[in-house]
Structures are given as C-alpha cells and as structure tokens.
C-alpha cells in the first residue's frame, strides 16, 4: 500500500477515535507513522494527555518488520521483592546476529500500575523492559504507553485505592484471566475511557455485585460489546458510562 494512503488512513482512524485532534497532533502523527510505519488502526499508537505513545504491539511489529534477531529478558533480582509484588527486568534487543545489544530496564509494583492490572506486576515489568530496549534499538523517541503508570484511570488517593477490590487470582476463568483483562485494558487506553466507570458498567452488565464474581463468558461478551460500541458510537458509549457517575461517587 502506498505510504500516502497509509498516512491518510491513520489520520481518518485517529479522528474517529480521538475527537478534536489539533493540527499539531496530526502533524506529529504523520511524522511518527511515516518514520516507523506505525498504524493507528492496528493499535500501534495511542493518544493520551495531548501526546502520542507507542504501544507494545507497535514496537513488536516494528521489530518484526526490521528482522530483529532476538530479545533476551531476565529478572534484575537485586530490585525484585516478590512479597511486595515489586519486579524489575533487564531486556536486551539484538537487531542482528552481530549486534552487541541494546539494553533496557523496566519495573512495576502496585504503586505504579493501574488497578486493572494489579496482580500482574511481573508481566508489566517485563513488558516495560522490552519496550525500553526496543525503543533504544530503533530510535523511538516517544514513550510507550505501558511504561507509564495509571494512565487509564483518574488519580486516586491512597485511601480510595485501598477500597478497590484486588485482582482475583483464582483459576475459575473469570475477569482475572490475563487475555480478557488485557483486552479490556487495551480498549480503555485506546478509546480513553474512565476505568472506574467501565468497571461499574461491566458489573451491571454481568449482573453481579463484584466483577470478580462474573463468569468468563460474561466478561468476554461484555468486552466484545464494549469494543463494538466504542468503534461504532463512542459518544453514545460515553453517555452510557457517565450514567454510572453517581454509583462511582457513592462507592468512593
């Protein structure tokens, strides 16, 4: 596909997802997409807080297109404390068989991840390390969305955070399933949704008191509907989510 068509497709998709993008933001999108062949539609880029962020998906796609020779990841044991859910990893990206490697570090603990992924700090830390190494290797100047903290939700006081239910670790196939949870987090990031309102809506949709009590099939159905609605009519979805504002305030 010609580069010009790809750029225009990126712009059209970006305007559908993020309303009122400034001319400066669109110019920046053109520069990033052209230089690294990123696709908004494929989820390679996210627009948050007036800035563009690359995603793990986008970085892996770039590595594949560039024929990356390999990625080696290992725990940075000195900085790990499993009892506190604190993890750190070192990742090395080899662009070719003769490359000496580009090193990046990533860390995660309950204080710097969204509550949606609490309980998965080890995976978050590994992803962050890989992202930093890939950004160094391929000269990506913008930060990856996985490297920042609770980007998908408004800031909360420590007292409010303690009232949030922890992520379930049971194996009953419900909301705690990594694939379902990851997809939900991706949708929240991509469409800039309020994570607390999404959670309230999901609980109501599944007909349970707590989302962790929902069956996996229920959550999968909800995630699919959320994705379809966000793509088709984001404004309508926002109105639906905003109807749970009173419920959110009451829970706080």
C-alpha positions in Angstrom: 0.0 0.0 0.0 1.4 3.4 -0.9 2.7 5.4 2.0 0.4 8.4 1.3 -2.7 6.2 1.6 -1.4 4.7 4.8 -0.9 8.1 6.3 -4.4 9.3 5.3 -5.9 6.1 6.8 -4.1 6.8 10.0 -5.4 10.3 10.2 -9.0 9.2 9.4 -8.8 6.4 12.1 -7.3 8.8 14.6 -10.0 11.4 14.1 -12.7 8.7 14.6 -11.1 7.5 17.9 -9.9 10.8 19.4 -12.2 13.8 18.8 -10.8 17.3 18.3 -7.2 16.4 17.5 -5.2 19.5 17.0 -3.3 20.2 13.7 0.0 19.9 15.7 -1.1 16.4 16.9 -1.9 15.3 13.3 1.4 16.6 12.0 3.2 14.7 14.8 1.2 11.6 13.9 2.3 11.9 10.2 5.9 12.1 11.3 5.8 9.1 13.6 3.8 6.9 11.3 5.9 7.8 8.3 9.2 7.2 10.0 8.3 3.9 11.7 5.4 2.6 9.6 3.0 2.6 12.5 -0.7 2.0 12.2 -3.4 3.6 14.4 -5.9 1.0 13.3 -3.6 -1.8 14.3 -3.2 -0.3 17.8 0.4 0.8 17.3 -0.2 4.3 18.7 -2.3 5.8 21.4 -3.1 9.5 22.0 -3.2 10.4 25.7 -3.0 13.8 27.5 -2.2 15.7 24.3 0.7 13.4 23.3 1.3 10.2 21.3 2.5 7.0 22.8 3.7 3.9 21.1 2.3 0.5 22.3 3.9 -2.9 22.9 2.1 -4.1 19.8 3.6 -1.3 17.7 7.1 -2.0 19.0 6.9 -5.7 18.4 5.6 -5.1 14.9 8.5 -2.7 14.2 10.9 -5.3 15.4 9.4 -8.0 13.2 9.5 -5.7 10.1 13.1 -4.8 10.9 14.0 -8.5 11.2 15.1 -8.2 14.8 17.5 -11.1 15.6 16.2 -11.7 19.2 15.2 -10.3 22.6 16.7 -11.7 25.8 14.9 -10.9 29.1 16.0 -11.7 32.6 14.9 -10.6 36.1 17.0 -7.9 37.8 17.0 -9.8 41.0 18.5 -7.0 43.2 15.5 -4.9 42.6 12.8 -7.6 42.9 10.7 -8.3 46.0 8.0 -10.9 45.3 6.4 -10.4 48.7 5.7 -6.8 47.9 4.8 -7.5 44.2 7.8 -5.5 43.1 9.5 -6.7 40.0 12.3 -5.4 37.7 13.6 -6.9 34.4 16.5 -6.3 32.1 15.8 -6.7 28.4 18.4 -6.8 25.6 17.4 -6.4 21.9 19.7 -7.7 19.2 19.0 -6.1 15.9 21.2 -8.5 14.0 23.4 -11.6 14.7 26.4 -9.3 15.1 24.6 -6.7 17.2 26.1 -6.2 20.7 22.7 -5.5 22.1 20.5 -2.6 23.3 19.6 -2.8 27.0 16.5 -1.5 28.7 15.1 -1.9 32.2 11.6 -2.0 33.4 10.0 -2.1 36.9 6.5 -2.4 38.3 4.8 -2.6 41.7 1.3 -1.9 42.9 2.0 1.9 43.2 2.8 2.4 39.5 0.3 0.2 37.7 -3.4 0.6 37.0 -5.6 -1.3 39.4 -6.9 -3.2 36.3 -3.5 -5.0 36.1 -2.7 -5.2 39.8 -1.6 -8.8 40.5 0.2 -8.9 37.1 3.1 -6.6 38.1 5.7 -9.2 36.9 4.3 -9.2 33.4 4.0 -5.4 33.4 7.7 -5.1 34.4 8.8 -7.5 31.7 6.8 -5.6 29.1 8.2 -2.3 30.2 11.8 -3.6 30.0 11.2 -5.0 26.5 9.6 -1.7 25.3 12.5 0.4 26.6 15.1 -1.8 24.9 13.2 -1.8 21.6 12.8 2.0 21.7 16.6 2.3 22.2 17.3 -0.1 19.4 15.1 1.5 16.8 15.4 5.1 17.9 11.8 5.6 19.1 11.8 9.0 21.0 8.2 8.8 22.3 7.4 6.8 25.4 5.5 3.6 25.3 2.0 3.6 27.0 2.9 0.5 29.0 5.8 2.4 30.7 3.6 5.0 32.3 1.5 4.4 35.5 -2.2 4.5 36.0 -2.9 6.1 32.6 -6.3 4.6 32.2 -7.9 6.0 35.3 -8.1 9.2 37.3 -5.7 9.7 40.1 -6.8 8.4 43.4 -5.8 8.9 47.0 -4.2 6.1 48.8 -7.3 5.8 51.0 -9.5 5.4 47.9 -7.1 2.9 46.3 -7.4 0.6 49.3 -11.1 0.4 48.8 -10.7 -1.1 45.4 -11.1 -4.9 45.2 -7.8 -6.7 44.5 -7.4 -8.6 41.2 -8.6 -12.2 41.7 -6.0 -15.0 41.4 -8.4 -17.9 41.2 -8.5 -20.1 38.1 -12.2 -20.1 37.6 -11.8 -18.4 34.2 -13.4 -15.0 35.1 -12.2 -11.4 34.9 -8.8 -12.4 36.3 -7.9 -14.2 33.0 -5.0 -12.3 31.6 -6.2 -12.3 28.0 -9.6 -10.9 28.8 -8.2 -8.4 31.3 -5.5 -7.3 28.8 -8.1 -6.8 26.0 -10.2 -4.7 28.4 -7.2 -2.5 29.4 -6.4 -2.0 25.7 -9.9 -0.8 24.9 -9.8 1.6 27.9 -6.5 3.0 26.7 -7.4 3.1 23.0 -10.7 4.9 23.5 -9.7 7.0 26.6 -12.4 5.6 28.8 -12.8 6.0 32.6 -11.7 2.7 34.0 -13.9 3.0 37.1 -17.0 3.7 35.1 -16.2 0.8 32.7 -15.9 -1.4 35.7 -19.3 -0.2 37.1 -20.9 -0.8 33.7 -19.3 -4.3 33.4 -20.6 -5.3 36.9 -24.1 -4.2 36.0 -23.9 -5.8 32.5 -22.9 -9.2 34.1 -25.5 -8.9 36.8 -23.0 -9.5 39.7 -22.1 -7.5 42.8 -18.4 -7.7 42.1 -16.8 -8.2 38.7 -14.6 -10.9 40.0 -17.7 -13.0 40.5 -18.7 -12.9 36.8 -18.2 -15.9 34.6 -15.5 -15.7 31.9 -18.1 -16.0 29.2 -20.0 -13.0 30.6 -16.9 -10.8 30.7 -15.9 -11.8 27.2 -19.3 -10.9 25.9 -19.1 -7.5 27.7 -15.6 -6.8 26.3 -16.8 -7.6 22.7 -19.8 -5.3 23.1 -17.7 -2.6 24.6 -15.3 -2.8 21.6 -18.1 -2.7 19.1 -19.9 0.2 20.8 -16.7 2.2 21.2 -15.8 1.7 17.5 -19.4 2.5 16.3 -20.5 5.3 18.6 -18.0 6.4 21.2 -20.2 9.4 22.2 -23.1 7.1 22.9 -20.8 4.8 25.0 -19.6 7.8 27.0 -23.2 8.8 27.8 -23.8 5.2 29.0 -20.7 5.2 31.2 -21.5 8.7 32.6 -24.8 7.3 33.8 -22.7 5.4 36.4 -21.1 8.6 37.8 -23.3 8.6 40.9 -22.6 5.0 41.6 -18.9 5.7 41.3 -19.1 8.6 43.7 -21.2 6.6 46.1 -18.5 3.8 46.1 -15.8 6.3 46.9 
